[in-house]
Amino acid sequence: MLLHDLRKDVLAANLELVRHGVVVFTFGNVSGISREEGLVAIKPSGVPYDELTPEQIVVTDLEGRVVDTNLRPSSDLATHLELYKHFPNIGGVAHTHSEYGTAWAQAKRAIPCLGTTHADYFRGPVPVTPDLTPEEISGDYEKETGAVIVRAFRDIDPDANPGVLVAGHAPFCWGKDAADAVHNAVIVEYIARMATHTLVVNPDAKPLARELHDKHFLRKHGPRAYYGQPDHK
Ligand SMILES: [Zn+2]
């Protein structure tokens, strides 16, 4: 089977979405990329999670042409491909309609960094995209969804901000591989839930001071990171 290990990893990552309660029914999808082969493995469209097997994970090239299996890939494939093309360091993408993350996406509000949990993962707010135009929606919609994310990151580093809220839709997250993308999707949901609660308790809560934000982000990421064990940064 082509890309056996990657397909197994992508299947496991999709099942992790279910285990963490961030997808219902067949909403949500995870992919992973082999940069050497230029091939992407992604969940098939509409297959229930509890029936998924590695053979059913669909492999495509970066233009979306299926190179193995006769199942159709997730309908969001074109969004994933745009992210792989423009964010060269990412190895996995996870999309969910998780409850709180989606609520912020529907509210079209970036999630401000209100605490160190957020600061551990994102160098800034969790960004929100602009709305898609009517032409983008009636055109190549899934590809344009990827393009609007890429535009939202014109001045934002995707390696230091591993997710986004697509306005009126839901989060897309990424990471070094499929499992890491799922990890970040679960974190975005957790951050979104806590930010919601924080603003209920105190609607005037202010973002974390820049110094504390940087302290937490930089102790886990970058050349001076010292959090965790040397092999597990
Ligand atoms: Zn969606």
Residues whose N, C-alpha, C, O or C-beta is under 5 A from the ligand:
A	BS01	ZN	A170
